[in-house]
Amino acid sequence: MGGVHRREILTRVRLPFFVYGTLRPGEHNHNRFLRGRTRHEEPALLPDAVLYDGPGYPYAVEQPGGGPVRGELVTALPEAYPELLGVLDELEEYTPGDPSSLYERVARDVTRPDGTAVRAWVYVAAPAVAARLRAHGRTVENADWSTQR
């Protein structure tokens, strides 16, 4: 599948976002990028991932049996969704098919407090970044970025 066609598909699917770092409530990018663009925010967990400390922000690295990583499930306002998707892709330095991307945006199941699973967009470490973190990275205590403050 071509990169342009894949991006069109990824843009049309309107999933909520799972945020686990600087986009969480109380963090510096929450007000900057999410304020006024969300309909609902609630705690959620990302299973099968490990949280690593990055240079001022975290990386979730997919790992079967890992986690859960703590964060929030963010549902965008319908009218804000297209713009928000583009802004978050840019913030996370994600470009589909670009091997220099820091993150990849993937659809994964996250768990609400009541135990229900919800499909959401999650920005996880791109393969090259994930390999470096597994080899030399420092994990975040309790897989909760808010404990790093």
VENLIN-V313077 format. One line per field, one symbol per residue. ss: DSSP state (~ for helix, > for strand, _ for the rest). psi: psi as a letter, one per 40 degrees, with the letter a starting at -180 (. if undefined). burial: 1 if it has 24 or more other C-alpha atoms within 12 Angstrom, else 0. A space follows every 10 residues. Layout:
# VENLIN-V313077
ss = ???
psi = ???
burial = ???
This chain:
# VENLIN-V313077
ss = __~~~~~~~~ ~~___>>>>_ _______~~~ ~~~~___>>> >>>>>>>>>> >>>____>>> >>>>>>>>>> >>>>>>_~~~ ~~~~~~~~~~ ~_________ __>>>>>>>> >>____>>>> >>>>>_~~~~ ~~~~~~__>_ ~~~_~~~~_
psi = hidddddddd ddhgiihhie beeiheided ddddheeidi hiiiihifii hihageiihh hhhheiaihi aihhhihdee dddddddddd defhhhehee idiihihihi hideeiihhi hhhihidddd dddddeihih hefhdeee.
burial = 0000000001 1001111111 1111101001 0011101100 1111111011 1111001111 1100001111 1111110000 1001100110 1101110000 1111110111 1100000111 1111111011 0010000011 001111000
